[in-house]
Amino acid sequence: MVPLSFAGEEFLLTTGRALYWPREQALLVADLHLEKASFYARHGQMLPPYDSRETLERLALAIGETGARRVFTLGDNFHDSAGTERLEPHAAGMLAALTRATDWVWITGNHDAAMEARAGGTLAAELEIAGMVLRHQARAGETRPEFSGHYHPRLRLTVRDRHIRRPCAVLSRDGKGGGRMILPAFGALTGGMDAADPAILSALQPATQIDAVLPAGGKLVQFPLWRAAA
């Protein structure tokens, strides 16, 4: 985990794509997309049906690593609203154990807007915690500190003629001590969008700068994506 200062608060960014908020003892994760493989199987594309297990195992590790007592999921928790009904018994038991052990809040997204909290926890369209807005998709023009997901940002780099794509967070600053953050997708079976895609940069306006951030070698690495004209 590496420290990250954001909007006057201290956070820890984990190597597993989660964000820990020590003051609130809260773990934030985005875009689990549980039961994505079973969704595709229903439509004729057979994928190994273990994505939910892998995602939940990683989530359990993040909770154990941070000692989080609260979990906020930032939408697209399941790949579709009926995904809760397709969880096989082992994965369902894992999820039920996690939601019993923590104060768990599902923030719904565009993929699972009608989901039900069948495995525990509570549902919300969005929340405001200690002045921070938690929602699925960044809202252009938002001036409050905001956490969101939806875009699955990935940083694209070329290092020694090798092309590298890594999940990352995208962080905007507003020049007044505030900002907004898009978290990487946490789920095991999720693709990604270029962190510098115009859709991401536009969603984070107004801003004075926008950077991709990720942990590497025990440090927070930052790559500039956009700067306001001087």
C-alpha positions as CSV (number, residue, x, y, z in Angstrom):
1,M,0.0,0.0,0.0
2,V,1.2,3.5,-0.7
3,P,0.0,6.8,0.8
4,L,-2.1,9.2,-1.2
5,S,-3.2,12.7,-0.2
6,F,-6.5,13.8,-1.7
7,A,-8.9,16.6,-0.8
8,G,-7.4,17.2,2.6
9,E,-7.6,13.5,3.6
10,E,-5.0,10.7,3.7
11,F,-5.6,7.5,1.9
12,L,-3.8,4.3,1.0
13,L,-3.8,2.9,-2.5
14,T,-3.3,-0.9,-2.6
15,T,-1.6,-2.9,-5.2
16,G,-4.8,-4.7,-5.7
17,R,-6.8,-1.7,-7.1
18,A,-8.6,-0.8,-3.9
19,L,-8.4,2.5,-1.9
20,Y,-8.4,2.5,1.9
21,W,-9.6,5.5,3.9
22,P,-8.0,5.2,7.4
23,R,-10.1,7.8,9.1
24,E,-13.3,6.1,8.1
25,Q,-11.8,2.6,8.3
26,A,-13.4,2.2,4.9
27,L,-12.3,0.2,1.8
28,L,-13.5,1.6,-1.6
29,V,-13.6,-0.6,-4.7
30,A,-15.2,-0.1,-8.1
31,D,-16.6,-2.3,-10.8
32,L,-16.5,-5.8,-9.4
33,H,-18.6,-7.1,-12.3
34,L,-19.4,-10.3,-10.4
35,E,-20.9,-13.1,-12.5
36,K,-19.7,-11.6,-15.8
37,A,-18.7,-15.1,-17.0
38,S,-22.1,-16.6,-16.3
39,F,-23.8,-13.7,-18.1
40,Y,-21.7,-14.4,-21.2
41,A,-22.4,-18.1,-20.9
42,R,-26.1,-17.4,-21.0
43,H,-25.5,-15.7,-24.3
44,G,-23.4,-18.5,-25.8
45,Q,-19.9,-17.3,-25.0
46,M,-18.5,-19.9,-22.6
47,L,-15.9,-18.5,-20.1
48,P,-14.4,-20.2,-17.0
49,P,-17.1,-19.6,-14.3
50,Y,-14.7,-18.7,-11.6
51,D,-14.4,-14.9,-11.9
52,S,-16.6,-14.2,-8.9
53,R,-14.6,-16.5,-6.7
54,E,-11.3,-14.8,-7.7
55,T,-12.7,-11.3,-7.2
56,L,-14.1,-12.1,-3.8
57,E,-10.9,-13.7,-2.7
58,R,-9.0,-10.6,-3.7
59,L,-11.5,-8.5,-1.9
60,A,-11.1,-10.6,1.3
61,L,-7.4,-10.1,1.1
62,A,-7.8,-6.3,0.7
63,I,-10.1,-6.3,3.8
64,G,-7.6,-8.3,5.8
65,E,-4.6,-6.2,4.6
66,T,-6.2,-2.9,5.6
67,G,-8.3,-4.0,8.5
68,A,-11.3,-2.2,7.0
69,R,-14.5,-2.3,8.9
70,R,-16.6,-0.7,6.2
71,V,-16.8,-1.4,2.4
72,F,-18.2,0.8,-0.2
73,T,-18.5,-0.6,-3.7
74,L,-18.8,2.1,-6.4
75,G,-21.3,0.5,-8.8
76,D,-21.4,-2.3,-11.5
77,N,-21.0,-4.7,-8.6
78,F,-22.6,-7.4,-10.7
79,H,-22.4,-7.5,-14.5
80,D,-26.2,-7.4,-14.6
81,S,-28.9,-6.9,-12.0
82,A,-29.8,-10.6,-12.0
83,G,-26.3,-11.6,-11.2
84,T,-27.0,-12.1,-7.6
85,E,-29.3,-15.0,-8.6
86,R,-26.6,-16.8,-10.5
87,L,-23.9,-16.9,-7.7
88,E,-22.9,-20.5,-7.2
89,P,-23.0,-21.7,-3.5
90,H,-19.3,-21.3,-2.8
91,A,-19.1,-17.7,-4.1
92,A,-22.4,-16.8,-2.4
93,G,-21.1,-18.1,0.9
94,M,-17.9,-16.0,0.5
95,L,-19.9,-12.9,-0.2
96,A,-22.3,-13.4,2.6
97,A,-19.4,-13.8,5.0
98,L,-17.8,-10.6,3.8
99,T,-21.0,-8.6,4.2
100,R,-21.6,-10.0,7.7
101,A,-18.0,-9.1,8.8
102,T,-18.2,-5.4,7.6
103,D,-20.6,-2.5,7.3
104,W,-21.1,-3.0,3.5
105,V,-22.8,-0.6,1.1
106,W,-23.5,-1.4,-2.5
107,I,-23.6,1.7,-4.7
108,T,-25.4,0.7,-7.8
109,G,-24.2,1.4,-11.4
110,N,-25.5,1.3,-14.9
111,H,-25.0,-2.5,-15.1
112,D,-26.8,-3.4,-11.9
113,A,-29.3,-0.5,-11.3
114,A,-32.0,-2.9,-10.2
115,M,-29.9,-5.3,-8.2
116,E,-31.0,-6.6,-4.8
117,A,-28.8,-7.0,-1.8
118,R,-29.5,-10.8,-1.6
119,A,-26.1,-11.5,0.1
120,G,-26.3,-8.8,2.7
121,G,-25.3,-5.1,2.9
122,T,-27.4,-2.2,1.9
123,L,-28.1,-0.4,-1.4
124,A,-27.6,3.2,-2.4
125,A,-27.6,5.2,-5.6
126,E,-24.9,7.5,-4.2
127,L,-23.6,8.6,-0.8
128,E,-21.8,11.6,0.8
129,I,-19.4,10.6,3.6
130,A,-17.5,13.3,5.5
131,G,-18.0,15.7,2.6
132,M,-16.9,13.1,-0.1
133,V,-19.4,12.0,-2.7
134,L,-19.4,8.3,-3.6
135,R,-21.1,7.4,-6.9
136,H,-20.7,5.1,-9.9
137,Q,-20.0,7.6,-12.7
138,A,-18.2,10.9,-12.4
139,R,-20.5,13.8,-12.9
140,A,-19.0,16.6,-15.0
141,G,-19.2,19.9,-13.2
142,E,-19.2,18.4,-9.7
143,T,-17.3,20.7,-7.4
144,R,-17.3,18.5,-4.3
145,P,-14.6,15.8,-3.7
146,E,-15.8,12.7,-5.5
147,F,-15.0,9.0,-5.8
148,S,-16.3,7.0,-8.8
149,G,-15.6,4.1,-11.1
150,H,-17.3,3.1,-14.4
151,Y,-14.5,3.8,-16.8
152,H,-12.0,1.1,-15.8
153,P,-9.0,3.3,-16.4
154,R,-5.7,1.8,-17.5
155,L,-2.4,3.5,-18.1
156,R,-0.7,2.8,-21.4
157,L,3.1,3.0,-21.4
158,T,6.0,2.0,-23.8
159,V,9.1,1.0,-21.9
160,R,12.1,-0.3,-23.8
161,D,10.0,-1.0,-26.8
162,R,7.5,-3.0,-24.7
163,H,3.8,-1.9,-24.5
164,I,2.5,-2.0,-21.0
165,R,-1.1,-1.5,-19.8
166,R,-1.8,-1.3,-16.1
167,P,-5.0,-0.5,-14.1
168,C,-4.7,2.9,-12.5
169,A,-6.6,5.5,-10.6
170,V,-7.2,8.9,-12.3
171,L,-7.0,11.9,-10.1
172,S,-8.0,15.5,-10.8
173,R,-7.1,18.6,-8.8
174,D,-9.1,21.8,-8.9
175,G,-6.4,24.2,-7.6
176,K,-8.3,24.9,-4.4
177,G,-7.3,21.8,-2.4
178,G,-10.1,19.6,-3.8
179,G,-10.4,17.1,-6.5
180,R,-12.0,13.9,-7.8
181,M,-10.9,10.4,-8.4
182,I,-11.9,7.5,-10.7
183,L,-10.8,4.2,-9.3
184,P,-9.6,1.3,-11.4
185,A,-11.9,-1.7,-12.0
186,F,-11.4,-4.2,-9.2
187,G,-13.1,-7.2,-10.8
188,A,-11.1,-10.2,-12.1
189,L,-12.8,-10.2,-15.5
190,T,-12.8,-6.5,-16.5
191,G,-11.3,-4.7,-19.5
192,G,-10.1,-1.1,-19.5
193,M,-10.2,2.3,-21.1
194,D,-7.1,4.4,-21.8
195,A,-6.7,6.7,-18.8
196,A,-6.2,9.6,-21.2
197,D,-9.4,9.0,-23.1
198,P,-11.3,12.2,-23.8
199,A,-14.4,10.7,-22.0
200,I,-12.4,10.4,-18.8
201,L,-10.8,13.8,-19.0
202,S,-14.2,15.4,-19.8
203,A,-15.9,13.7,-16.9
204,L,-13.4,15.2,-14.4
205,Q,-13.8,18.8,-15.4
206,P,-13.5,21.4,-14.0
207,A,-9.9,20.7,-13.1
208,T,-6.4,22.3,-13.2
209,Q,-4.6,19.0,-13.7
210,I,-5.5,15.4,-14.2
211,D,-3.0,12.5,-13.5
212,A,-2.9,8.8,-13.6
213,V,-1.7,7.3,-10.3
214,L,-0.7,3.8,-9.3
215,P,1.5,2.0,-6.8
216,A,4.8,0.7,-8.1
217,G,7.9,-0.4,-6.1
218,G,6.3,0.7,-2.9
219,K,5.8,4.2,-4.1
220,L,3.0,6.3,-5.6
221,V,3.8,6.8,-9.3
222,Q,2.1,9.7,-11.1
223,F,1.8,10.3,-14.8
224,P,0.4,13.6,-16.1
225,L,-2.6,13.2,-18.5
226,W,-3.9,16.8,-18.8
227,R,-3.0,20.3,-17.7
228,A,-5.1,23.5,-17.9
229,A,-3.6,26.1,-20.2
230,A,-1.6,28.7,-18.4
